[in-house]
Structures are given as structure tokens and as C-alpha cells.
């Protein structure tokens, strides 16, 4: 049975837009090739880090929410560790309340976008 996971990863701030998109696509492809499905993603942009990591004080944050078999998480996290563009990541399993909250938040955001049109 597929489970819902959420991962946030921080990419090094020296990347170009193309390099960032390539990195994100690499992880999306890994999920999709493992019969997973990316449900939602957000690019949070360049943010200041709470503390320096590898002598860097900023990084590009990206969030992905996806459904996948639990065995795939190990492969995904290994890919994060091997990719020199990723300086930190955190993946966790979403409980049903977190999934409900996420769905409500997405529907509210969609309503706001409709109102602005």
C-alpha cells in the first residue's frame, strides 16, 4: 500500500535555475519510476539558513508531497546524500491529519487564485 510522505530539501545557493529544476526533476523521476506519484510541490526560493551548513548561510528550499511504497524512501534519501547540490533534507511520513490539513490548504490556495482572476 502506498503511503503519503513529505520531503523538504535544501539546495546549494550557487545553482542556476536550470540546475535547480534538473535536481528537482531527478528526484521526481526517481519517485515516479518507483510507481510513486508526486501529489504536490512548492518551491520556497532562496532562504536564510538558521545556521551555516558547509559554510553556506542561504539555500534554495523545495517541498514535495508524494505517495510511494515505504521501501522507496531509502533509495530517495540515498540519492539526496549522493547529490552534491543537496545540503540538507528531511523526509517524513504524513499522518492522516497532516494529509487532511494539506488538502484543505491546497483547496484554499486554489480558491484564492480563482478569486484573483
Backbone torsions as a table, in degrees:
resi	resn	phi	psi	omega
1	UNK	NA	134.8	178.6
2	UNK	-73.3	148.9	177.8
3	UNK	-125.5	156.3	-179.5
4	UNK	-92.3	129.6	178.2
5	UNK	-127.0	159.0	175.4
6	UNK	-132.8	136.9	178.2
7	UNK	-133.8	139.0	173.7
8	UNK	-120.4	128.9	175.4
9	UNK	-129.3	151.7	-178.7
10	UNK	-113.3	125.1	179.1
11	UNK	-100.9	151.5	-179.6
12	UNK	-58.4	142.0	-173.6
13	UNK	-74.5	-4.8	-177.3
14	UNK	-90.1	6.2	-177.5
15	UNK	-79.8	148.7	171.7
16	UNK	-83.4	170.0	177.6
17	UNK	-58.4	-41.8	-178.5
18	UNK	-63.3	-44.5	179.7
19	UNK	-64.0	-38.1	178.0
20	UNK	-63.9	-47.2	-179.2
21	UNK	-62.7	-37.7	177.4
22	UNK	-62.8	-43.0	-179.5
23	UNK	-63.7	-46.6	179.9
24	UNK	-62.4	-43.7	-179.0
25	UNK	-63.3	-36.1	178.8
26	UNK	-58.3	-44.7	-177.9
27	UNK	-74.4	-34.9	175.2
28	UNK	-63.5	-42.6	179.0
29	UNK	-62.9	-39.6	178.8
30	UNK	-61.2	-43.1	179.2
31	UNK	-65.2	-48.3	-176.6
32	UNK	-68.2	-33.4	178.5
33	UNK	-71.5	-16.1	177.8
34	UNK	-99.9	26.9	179.9
35	UNK	62.0	28.5	175.8
36	UNK	-97.9	174.7	-179.1
37	UNK	-141.4	126.0	175.5
38	UNK	-79.8	118.8	-176.0
39	UNK	-88.0	-39.5	-175.0
40	UNK	-156.8	146.8	173.2
41	UNK	-147.9	150.3	179.5
42	UNK	-138.6	135.5	172.8
43	UNK	-101.3	116.1	-175.6
44	UNK	-88.9	-8.2	176.8
45	UNK	82.7	-167.9	-178.0
46	UNK	-78.2	124.9	-179.4
47	UNK	-132.1	154.8	175.8
48	UNK	-76.4	136.2	178.0
49	UNK	-81.6	151.6	178.9
50	UNK	-65.8	-30.6	178.0
51	UNK	-152.1	154.1	-178.0
52	UNK	-62.5	138.2	175.3
53	UNK	-125.5	124.0	-177.6
54	UNK	51.0	42.1	-179.9
55	UNK	63.8	19.3	177.5
56	UNK	-109.5	142.6	-179.1
57	UNK	-110.5	-6.5	176.8
58	UNK	-134.1	165.0	177.8
59	UNK	-164.7	158.4	176.5
60	UNK	-88.7	120.2	-178.8
61	UNK	-94.2	140.5	176.7
62	UNK	-141.9	134.1	179.8
63	UNK	-113.8	136.3	174.1
64	UNK	-131.4	136.2	175.1
65	UNK	-116.2	129.8	-174.0
66	UNK	-151.6	156.9	174.3
67	UNK	-105.1	129.7	-178.4
68	UNK	-163.2	160.4	175.0
69	UNK	-68.4	145.4	-177.8
70	UNK	-57.3	-30.0	-178.5
71	UNK	-64.6	-24.5	-176.1
72	UNK	-73.2	-25.8	-177.2
73	UNK	-58.0	-40.7	179.2
74	UNK	-61.9	-43.1	178.6
75	UNK	-63.5	-41.8	-178.8
76	UNK	-63.9	-46.1	-179.2
77	UNK	-67.7	-32.8	174.5
78	UNK	-64.6	-40.3	178.2
79	UNK	-63.7	-39.0	176.7
80	UNK	-61.3	-45.2	-177.3
81	UNK	-64.9	-34.1	-177.3
82	UNK	-81.3	-18.3	-176.8
83	UNK	-86.6	117.0	-177.2
84	UNK	-68.3	-13.9	179.1
85	UNK	-77.2	-20.1	-177.4
86	UNK	-94.0	123.4	179.8
87	UNK	-102.7	-21.3	175.1
88	UNK	-156.9	152.9	174.6
89	UNK	-153.1	156.8	175.6
90	UNK	-146.9	124.9	178.9
91	UNK	-121.5	135.0	176.2
92	UNK	-145.1	154.4	178.7
93	UNK	-80.4	132.6	-179.1
94	UNK	-88.2	132.5	174.8
95	UNK	-81.9	170.1	-173.1
96	UNK	-61.4	-33.0	-179.8
97	UNK	-70.4	-36.5	177.4
98	UNK	-66.9	-37.1	178.3
99	UNK	-66.1	-44.5	178.6
100	UNK	-60.8	-44.5	179.8
101	UNK	-61.5	-44.1	-179.9
102	UNK	-61.6	-42.6	179.4
103	UNK	-64.1	-42.9	179.1
104	UNK	-63.2	-43.0	-179.3
105	UNK	-62.0	-42.9	179.4
106	UNK	-64.6	-40.5	-179.5
107	UNK	-68.7	-36.6	176.1
108	UNK	-63.8	-42.6	178.6
109	UNK	-63.9	-37.9	178.7
110	UNK	-66.2	-38.3	178.2
111	UNK	-64.4	-41.7	179.2
112	UNK	-61.8	-40.9	-179.7
113	UNK	-64.4	-39.4	178.3
114	UNK	-64.6	-40.9	-179.5
115	UNK	-65.1	-34.3	-178.1
116	UNK	-73.1	-18.9	-178.8
117	UNK	-75.3	NA	NA
